[in-house]
Each structure stands twice: as structure tokens, then as C-alpha cells.
Amino acid sequence: MPANGRTDAKAPNDRAQSEAGAHSGSKELLRPEDLPQVLRAVSPDIPPLDPKNHAHRGVLDQKSDRFEKLEVEIGCGNGHFMIEYCRLNPLSLFIGVEIKKKRCLKAQAKIDNQDIANARVIYGSAEEALHYLPDGSVDTFHLYYPDTWPKSKHRRRRFLRKENIEMLQRKLTVGGLIFFVTDFFDYYFHTKVLVLLQDGLELSSKTPSESIFQSMFAKRFLDMGKGVHVLAARKKRQSPGEEKPVISE
């Protein structure tokens, strides 16, 4: 996630409490199940909203622009990176997913106050949001400074684990990118190995937006004398019979 705090990608334990919290703010927050309607901005063939069954009709109807690309940030935090990126990329529909309600409300407030037309915030777990994204629909995934879970026994709690990387690969368009930035080398290295082992993905030399390196987290790490590690992966068009390399343990 960006420079405003780390987040865990795990789903809330109490779904009912989570949903109640989302509706307690001054403005309703979009949830993962709202994504099919949000995506009408890039996929107009999706059926229109049913006003009888959709609680967020006003939130979704107020922005009906059409966009050329779909980009998703896993763990958008308070929305600092999202806002800057959307200014520079007005033809991309940018969806920020965040599991913490307060951060979602702050990000949504920035969108509203600065009239950012191409940003949406989804309140919920990343895994649930991915479930609602069509396969082959996302041009770029952004993952900046997610929770590192530094202990080996906690690696299974990291978002970038085998099953989630498989999910990201399915959701990407051919040629689509995953950008990952972390201060923790083990997380970077472990993710790099998983990418190399993942069918349909390959490492890329592309780099994320420079604005992510001006983030609060990045500046904090630099002040501490710590570096950041950047990984980019691309979804390739896999040839028939192609096999992934075997990496010995």
C-alpha cells in the first residue's frame, strides 16, 4: 500500500460489523460486490443498475465517464498515491482497495474534495475484491509497502502468496503489469521466486510511477538508511507446451 500506513489483506472476521461500519460514515462506501457496476465505466455492456436492489446507486451514478484502462491498488490507504496517479493518468479508471474503514473515508474525502473523476475506493478485503473482477480485465496492479509479516511462520499471512499471485495473473490482461515495492528484502525475494514459478508471468524491467518513491513510507525508510526493493511482473502470452523453470530448494 502507499505511503500512509500498512494494511493487512485478510478479510474482516466479522462481516456484519464491517458492513455496518461502512454505512455509518457521512457517505456510503463502495464494497467489493459493487465492482461489477463500477466497471461499467470501462465495460459498458454490464447491465444497468437495479435501483431496487442497489444501495449505492447515487455513489455509482454520479460518475459515468468512460476510461481506456483499469488499474487496481491493493491497500490504497489514505489515498495519497492514488490521487497523484489519477491526476497524471486521467484515462485510467483507478480502483483503490482498502480494508480499514477510516483510511477509506479519508481517501474518499480526497477524491470528493479534489474532484478526481477517475478514482474509486472499495472498502473490503483484497481477496474479495479480486473475486468480483473479471478475468483478463486489469491492466495494472499496484502493491506498495504492504504488511511484511517478517517472521517465517507468518509468511502465509502476506498478501503476495502463491494463491493470490495466481489470482492476480488471471485478472490481468495479456501484457498487464504487477508493480510491487517493499522495504523488506525477504518479502521481495520470496515474491520474486513465486513470480518466476507462476505460469503466465515473467519479470519486467518497467518501473512504477516516480511518485511512489516520494511517499511517506519511502522517505521514512531513506531517513533510516534503508532502501526499497522494486519488482515488476508482466502477464505473457504463453506458448503451447511451454514449461516453467524448476527452481531447486
N, C-alpha and C positions, 0 to 999 in steps of 0.2 A: 504494500500500500504506500501512498505517498507520504510526504513529509509531515504528517500531522498526527502520527501515532500508529502503533502497530495494531493489528487485529487478527483474531483467530477466524479461520474459515469454517469452523464447526457450527452446526445448526444450533439454535437455542434449544434448551432442554424442555422448556415449557412453551409450546407453540401458542396456546391460547393467551398466555400472558404477553408474549411477544406481539401478537396481533393487537391486543388491547392497547399496548404501549404505542403502537404506530398510529392509532386513531386518537390518541389523547393530545396530540400537539395541535397548534393553531391551524395546521394544514395537513391533510391526509398524505401519507407517504405511499408511494407505489410499492407493491410487493412482487415477488417473483412470478406469481400467477398472472400478473398484469402484463408481462412481457409480450405475449402474442399481440396485444393491441398496441403496445408501444412500437413494435416492429412494423406496423403498418406504414410508418414513415419511410421505411426502405423497402417494404414488401406490400404494396397497396392491394394485392389480391386477397389478403387476410380479410375475413368477413367483418363488417362494421360492428360497432359496439351495440350490445343489447342494454338499453337504459334501465330495464327492469332488474337485470342481474349483475350489473357492474357498479360497484360502489364508488369508483374513482372517475366517473365519466367526465366531470369538469376538468380534472387534472390532465386527462389524456386529450380531450378535445381542444384545449386551448392552444396546442402547438401541432400544426398539421403540415409542416414543411417536409419536403422530400430530400433525401440525402443520398450520396453516392456510396458511402462506406459505413460499415458498422464496426465500432470499436468498443471494447469492454475492459474496464479496470476492476480487478478483483481487489477489494479493500481500498475504496476511494477515500476513506477517512473524512476529513472536513472539506474536501473538495479543492484544495489548493492547486494541485497539478491539473485536475480536470478542467477547472475554469481557464487556466492559462492555455492549455492544449486546445480547448474548444475555440478560443479566440483565434488561434493560429490555423485551425483546421475546420472552417465553417461548413464544409461539405461532408463531414463525418458526423454521423449520429453516435454520440459517446454515452455509454451507459456505465455508471459507476455503481458497483455493488458493495454494500457495507452492512455488517451485521449489528453494529452498535447504533441505537436509535439517536442518541444525542449528536453523533457525528453526521448521521443522515440529515437531521434537521438543520445543522449548520451548513452542510453542503447545499441543501435545497434553498436555504435563505440566500446564499451567494448567487445561485442561479437566478432566483427571482429578483434580487436587488440589482444585479448587473445585467439582467435581461439576456441571458445566454440561451439562445434558441435551440442549440443542438446538444444539450446535456439533459440527461435524466438520471435520477437517483433511485436505486432499488434497495429497499430495506429488507434484508434477509440473508440467508447463508449463500455462499458462492455455489455450493453444490446444487442447491435447489434452483438457483437462477440458471445454471447451466442446463438443468433438465428442461427448462422452458425455451431454450434457444434451439432453433432448428439446426440440424447437422449441415455443415458446409455454409454457414451464414456469416461468420465473424471474420473480418479482415485482420484485426489485430487484438491480441490480449495484452494488457499491461498489468504487471505484478511488481510493485515497488516496495521494498522493505517489509515483507510480511513477517509474521512471528517466526523466529528462527528455531525454537524448541531445541536448544543446543545439546541436550543430553541424548545419547544414542537411543536410550529406551523410549524417548519421546518423539523419535523421527516420524512415527506413524501419525502424529498429530499435525505435521506440516501439511500445508495445502498442496504443495508440489510433491505429491507421492504418486506412485505408479498409476493407480486407477484414475486420478484426476488429470494426469498428463494424457492418458488415453482419451479422456473426455474432451480435453482442450483440442486434441488432434482431430477428433470427429467434428467438432463445431467449427473449425477453421475452414475457410475457403482454400482451394489449391493456391499455393504461394502466400497464404496468410502467415502472420508472424506472431510469435510469443516473445515479449520483452520481459526480462526478469532482472532485478537489481537487488543486491543484498550486501550487508557488511560482513556476513558470516561465511567464511570460506567453505566450511564443511557443507553448508546448505547449497552453496553454488556448485561445489564439486559433485555432490550427490545428485543434484538436479541434472547436471551435465551428463552424468552416466545414464540416468533414466531416459534422457532425451535421445542419446545415442542408441539405446536399446528399443526405443519406441518406433514401431512400424509407421512409416509415412512422415516422419520428422527428420530434419537434418539441421546441423548448426548453420547459422547465418552470420555474415560479417556486418550486417546492418546494426545500427545503434539507436537507442531510444532518443526521444526529444531531449535537447540540452537542458530544458527547464527542470527535469527531474534531478539533475546534479546540483541545482540551486536550492533544493528543498531543505526544509528544516533538519531532517534526519541527516542528509548528506553533509550539510555544514557542520552539524554536531560531530559527525564521525571524523571529518577533516580536522576540526579543532582538537579532537582527541588523538590525532595522528593515525587514525585508522583509515584504510582505503575501502573502496566499494568494488564489488565484483559484478560484472555485467554479462548476461547470457542472452543471446537471441537465437531462436529456432524458427525454422520455416517448414510449412507443410509442403511436401513434394508430391509430384505425380509419380507414384510407384510403378515400376515396370513389372510386367507379369513374371512371376518366378523369382523376383528379387528377394534376397535374404538379408536380414540384419546381421551386423558383425557380432561375433561372440566375444564377450569381454570376460577374461578369467578373473576369478576372485583372488 
